[in-house]
Amino acid sequence: MVFKKIRDPYTIIYVIECEQGPIGHVRFEINDEQYVISYLLGRAFRGIKLGKKVLQIAIDSFKKSKISFLKAEVKYDNIASAINFLRLGFNEQSCGVDKRVFELDLREFKNR
């Protein structure tokens, strides 16, 4: 699946590294004229407040683009990710049985 996404022209993947090596990745996929963002941190790097910072760096790369909106889908029980998206200015659009959907208006984010 990962190798398939790497070759997908509608996907952008940032691998996040530190001195010890890769710590995770942030992925942007074009879906219905907007980008859907997802991320994953390695187990050793979870719970130490890196999620928001990693997302901030990846989202900053879109500040100069013509993209207007980012969408994030978070598993309902992944409270840490939901909090990270909310702290970055995403607004919760819906909450279903198994996932929560957040959206960020990049036009507002670009002015930060």
Secondary structure, 3 states (H helix, E strand, C coil): CHHHHHHCCCEEEEEEEECCEEEEEEEEEEECCEEEEEEEECHHHCCCCCHHHHHHHHHHCCCCCCCCEEEEEEECCCHHHHHHHHHCCCEEEEECCCEEEEEEEHHHHCCC
